[in-house]
Amino acid sequence: MRILSISGQNIASLAQPFSVDFTTEPLAGAGLFAITGETGAGKSSILDAMCLALYGDAPRLAGGAATDEVPDPSGDAIKARDSRAILRRGAAQGWAEVRFTARDGQDYIARWQARRARDKADGRLQNVSRSLSRAADGQPLANQLSAVNEMIVTLSGFSYEEFHRTVLLAQGDFDAFLRADTNDRAGLLEKVTGTGLYRDVSIRIYEGHDAARQAHDALIQQRAGYRLLSDEDRTAMEAENVDLTEAHESGITAAKALQAQLDLHTRHTAALRQLTLAEAAEEQAIADHTSAAPERGHLMRIDRAAPLRAPWLAVQTSETRLAAANIALVGARSLAAEATTKTATARQQSDRAEAEFTAREAEFKAFGPIRDQAAALDQQILSAATEVAAAEGQATRAAQEASALHVALTTLQTEEANHRTTLTETETALASLSADVGLADIWGQVRAQIADHATAREALTASEGEAAKHTEKLARLAQELATLTAQDQTDRTTEADLARQSAELATAISAVETAHPARRAGDLAALSSALADMIRAGADHAAASTDLANARASGEAATTLLATAQGDATRATDDLARAEAQVPVALLIDEAFPVVGIMPSG
């Protein structure tokens, strides 16, 4: 146990709060130090505060008798040994607190507190309150007087008397320690110096030595109880031992003979019991043999009949098989009659089917050249359809280009109208000009521009004519396209009619299949398909040939028109550009100076 700090207030002569910390300087490194001061300064009060906080008692309270009383400011009398008597006069409350390290290595805080009623100096003293808590986390461990005392004794290892007489020797108590008896002083010194371990070791050594001494004494006593034999006694005992050994061997031999006789008697008894059982079994067997005489006679008859059993079973089996064969014969004859009838019927049906098949096969062979022609026509139809599709695409593109040319022609016509308006405005302006404009010096250039203007006008006229032709051709191509569309609708209608006729033919073929064997169904289906193909091919051939010729002509015309239109469009664009550049000045000069009436002077 180690005291870390002592603090308190209103303990005996110490009125103000005080605290003595042994873990800080200068006390932490002082080692040995003394508490000094004048009488009444409070030296013993510090030690009293420590004892109060730990044990709730103080050395100064042990001076009076247990029955002595002292007056209290409240008017009541209290016992002289009451710990509340240490409260300073005129104080309403006081307390003492000690922080210490216990034997388990942890720090604890023990607190003692006394107070008066209503915190008045003349109030009645209240019960003392004590507490013990852990310093690390402030966890309360006990708050009752007896519980706190028990835990302090456990943690410190000292009771109050031991603590008072060893750790704390108050004034005048050192001589009491010296006057204590040996046992008390030894116990106190052991606790102070920690030599109790050596006392325990010495006790265990003493106890072990005492136990060993007692065992040695017991062995000595046992040895004293044994006595040595004399030579005569030893010889007599040896002779007795020999006699006993011989008697023991004789007894063993007699026991073996008796055991052999006993075994013989046991075997004899067992043999008699077996003989009795055998005689009883013999008698029972004779009785059973006598009673089984009828069964033996029956068995003898069975043995004599055994060779005849196989022929009898063979006869029975033959009769059963004969009856079954008769029944099967009747059924077979009935089935043969039915089979003969069915065979005749089948033969008739087969003959009719064979005749019909021969006729159909002849018809089918007759259609062979037609089928080959139809296949060729199908190929031509496919080629014609492809060419029609290509012609339609070219016609569509030609229509788009003709539409573009028509738009360009409309633009040219609009610009021509604008140019005519400009020409009118120019003529009006020239009318107001003087007739003697000096153009004689540039007459050659003007004449060339007039010629270019005439050429441009002719090109414009030609472009207008070509545009009209293109428009007419576009209308004609549109009409041809409408004709092709109508023809395609007619072909679709014809195809629907052929599909209906094919369905009717399929119905008729189904009726034929019902009247003919199933093996002809594949041939009839193929024949029906071929007939339908030939009918459809004959109907489509003429229309396809016409469409093919028309499509080829239309495609060629559309190609030619497309090339012509593209060349005309290019030339018209170039001529228009030149006309736009030359028309304003040329028109102005042409109107101002007619070619036939002006001649250059000089």
DAFEN-V161726 format. One record per helix or strand. SS is the DSSP state (A for helix, B for strand). FROM is the first residue (numbers start at 1). TO is the last residue. Records with the same first field share a line. If there is no record, write none. Layout:
SS = FROM-TO + FROM-TO
This chain:
B = 2-9 + 11-11 + 14-14 + 18-21 + 69-71 + 77-79 + 87-87 + 93-101 + 107-116 + 125-125 + 129-134 + 140-142
A = 43-55 + 59-62 + 83-86 + 117-119 + 145-156 + 160-167 + 174-179 + 182-193 + 196-224 + 231-291 + 293-366 + 368-431 + 440-515 + 518-592 + 595-597
